[in-house]
Amino acid sequence: MSCGLPGVLGRPRRSVKTSRAVPVLAFGSRAAPRGPGRRRLVASTGPGERGRRNEGKDASVTTEEPEVLTSRAGRLGLLTLNRPRALNALNHPMVRVLTATLRAWAADPDVATVAIAGAGERGLCAGGDIRAIHADATSGTADAGAASAAFWRDEYRLNALIARFPKPYVALMDGIVMGGGVGLSAHGTLRVVTERSRVAMPETGIGFAPDVGGTWLLARAPGELGTHLALTGGEMTAGDAVHCGFADHFAEAHALPALLADLAHTPAAEAVAAHAGPVPPGELAAARPWIDACYAADTVEEILARLAARPEPAAQRAAATLATRSPTSLKVTLAAVRRARRLGGLEEALEGEYRTSRALLASPDLAEGVRAQVVDKDRNPRWRPATLAEVGAADVARYLAGPEHGEGLGLTDSQ
């Protein structure tokens, strides 16, 4: 659900500039002519556009365009998140379109491969549209009927659908890929990062916890790297994302249009391999000694103490970052990632995240975090409780268990 908050990896945050945006249709700005296996559907979620089909529009134009573009060429079905001014932030109508389209393409014998990309020049997706969640968070409701809970329910089910999609699902993780953007990409079959990629789960900065299957991914990163990334919200470069299991392949950003064009007529694995290159080194592998030593501790308090005692500048920056995060979020996140290590699969993790997300919706910190980072932008959240000592084990257990009432996702039921 993240809003693309800056993280800490021992490197300053930088802007993402591109010389060329990945085109919505790599094989031309307009859809291919209709015919067997050559139809195009542009799905609409924008104001005044919902439920309407738009044929033959110029897909390079995003003004008054739908928020999700679905297009076909050859054997490829392409999903394009089309909210570039909002960093392609994900909202509920977009989730519905993505889900319906994936289900249709799963059953369509003319579609062999699905790919997902982001419109504009800044990234695939910066996360969920948390402005829409602020109202529910302010009201302090954990009601399963709340708009936010309904959004998360459908979003997490979409994450599970992507993970079990029966055809190759290629995610172009160029630029910013955070929070909900990770859920749309990192559970795919072939995950491609570039020199511009910035991948993160920065939820502790808004009083929330990793979701969209993030706890499952973080729990399976080497050593304690996932714990470090979860608590600090640190950004991964391409090399770090591959090392931590969030991506598989590296390609130069300028190669993505050609990759999309090849996916229309070439098997997915072959097309990706043809454009992939050596993965550049990241920073996290070399940082494993101090990260593992610090984050293996059983409590957030002990992790902070160990970080403060380390001589490495990156460890000191991590300690300083944790001091700014929601104490409740830090403790819940640590417990959630440790819990995910014991689970049998992604779907179990998503069920647990849904319970925790709904519980955190009723906490004061989510409303305050969104206010400070997105609404008022004063970057000065006043967390309640304000200290780690005030967050007890019973509080953490309550957030992990979730509300007493309301249905789950139904992912672990026999279906």
ABEGO torsion letter per residue (X at the ends): XBAGBBBBAGBBBBBBBBABBBBABAAEABBBBBEBGABBBBBBABBGABGBBBBGBBAABABGBBABBBBBBEABBBBBBBBAAAGGBBBAAAAAAAAAAAAAAAABAABABBBBBBBEAAEABAEBBAAAAAAAAAAGBABAABAAAAAAAAAAAAAAAAAABABBBBBBBBEBBBEAAAAAAAABABBBBBAABBBBBAAAAAGBBBBGGAAAAAAABBEAAAAAAAAAGBBBBAAAAAAAGABABBBBAAAAAAAAAAAAABBAAAAAAAABBBBBBBAAAAAAAAAAAAAABABAAAAAAAAAABABAAAAAAAAAAAABBAAAAAAAAAAAAAAAABABAAAAAAAAAAAAAAAAABAAAAAAAAAAAAAGAGBBBBOBABAAABBAAAAAAAAAEBABEBBAGAABBX
